Amino acid sequence: MTHPASSMHPSVLTERLQQNMPLIIDGALATELEARGLDLNDALWSARVLMENPDVIRQVHRDYFEAGAQITITASYQATFEGFAQRGISHEQAAKLMQRSVTLAIEARDEYWQSLTNEQRAQQVSPLVAASVGPYGAMLADGSEYRGHYGVSERELMNFHRPRMQVLAASGADLLACETIPCLTEALALAKLMDELSVVGWISFSCKDNQHTCEGDTLAECIQALADFSSVVAVGVNCTAPEYVAPLLNSLSDLSCKLLLAYPNSGESYDATHKCWHGDATPADFLHSAQAWQAAGAQLIGGCCRTTPADIREIANYWKGQPESQ
């Protein structure tokens, strides 16, 4: 399969940033799919829905745009050639499903944009589509994206990620979202591939406390190691407890000239034994946390597991009401 050159450009994020106002990333996809009655108890997770019920994915993207999201992340997090092959899906079919994940997000974005009046369009920026690149551990489907220590080399990780990233680079997405990365080794593999493929995107780490990635590297050393990769236009954290985010971002002070991002979990805690969530989180709580993340330097803010369009609407409405000079 040949892949046309990517149209992704390094300024894709900076040209949309307004003074002292973050770009709003969407929230959880899987949480919304489950809320609409879909069963994601599957090794393919949300990628399964690409095969069985793609229209629901498109609608979730549209709902996040309606809530105020300016960037949506595609349903390709767990879409890998290896994972699809285990279901008897061919390489060509798998590539089409990966492309479908981006097409659904683009269609939702275009439908939303066309629904606005000229006056409404003039008051906001056209939303972006970020193609999700989940970690190697997501393909393993054993929770190792929250542990790291894969036991594979940087070169092996590059060989694993390259075929999917080639498809996503040519998919029409505006950028890549390399997310929930537990270790520096995998981050370097992804950054080298982005340079190799002449694409741009962000790298976002999963962290176990207020200083360290899930594998144990300090976030600060990871960000320093990515400093010279021009393809990496933003760095930060996702799928992390919200109380760790501000200290993690503060640890990066003066270390990076790249944009900083944060899209953590809702604040609920996950019980891996019983496969359920505990605790309560409200959009007002999430907004309060998001204000602290912005104060710590985040210029892209959204949500990960258990966040909803209500959370995104709360933070989007807050920043819409702020004067640009604030």
C-alpha positions, 0 to 999 in steps of 0.5 A: 500500500502506498501513502500520499504525503501528509498535509499536516503542518507544524503551525496547526495548533499555534495558529488557532491559539488565542491569547490566554485562552486554551484550545479545548480537546474533547472528552472520553469516547469510550465512556460516551459509547458505553452510555449509549448502550454499546458493549466495549468489554473487548480487546479491541475496545472502541475500535470494535465499534468502527466495525459494528456501529460507526454512526454512533462514533460520528455522533459522539464526535458531533456532540463534543463539537456542539459542547465546545470542543475545538479538537476531537480525537479519533477512535483509532486508539486501540486500532492496530493491525495486530489487534485486528488480525487476531479477529481474522481481519486482513491488513487491507481491511484493518487499514480501511477501518483506521481510515474510517476512524478519521473519516467519521471525525472529519464528517462530524466536524464538517457537519457541525461547521456547516450547521453554524451561521456565518456569524457563529463561524466568525467567532470561533476557529474551525475544529481540528481532528487528531488521529489517535495513536495508542501505546503498544500496551493498548494492543496487548489489552492487559493494562500495560499502558499503565505500567510500561516495562514492555520488554521491547526495544525502541526499534521494535516499537518503531516497527510496531507503530510505523504501519498504523502511523503511515495510514493515519498520516495519509488519512486527512487528519490535522495531526496525530495524538500519541497518547497514554504513553507510559515511558520515554522509550516509546515516546522516542520511538513515536517522535522519530517516526513522526520525523521520519513520516513528516507528520506533526502531533503531540505526545502525551504521557500517562503518569502514576504520581505528580512527577513520574510516568507510569514506568517511572521516568520523570516527566521532566526528563521525558519532555527534555528528551523530546525538545529537538523533535520538530514534529512534536508540537505539544507535550503533556499528560492524559489518562492521569488522576487530575490531582497530579496534573498541575504539579506535573506541568509545573515540573516542566517550567522553563524546560520546553518551548513546545505547547503543553496539554492536559486531558486527564481522567474525571477524578473517579478511580478505577477498580481493575479487579472488579472492572468498575469506577468509584467516586463522583466527579462533576463538571464544576469540579472538572472546570475548577481543576482545568483552571489550575492546569491552565495556570500551570501552563496548559494551552490545550485542555480536555478530558480522558476516561469518564469525562463527558460532553457536559465537562467539555461544555463547562470548560468551553463556556467558561473560557468563552466568557473570559476577555482575551486580555485576562 
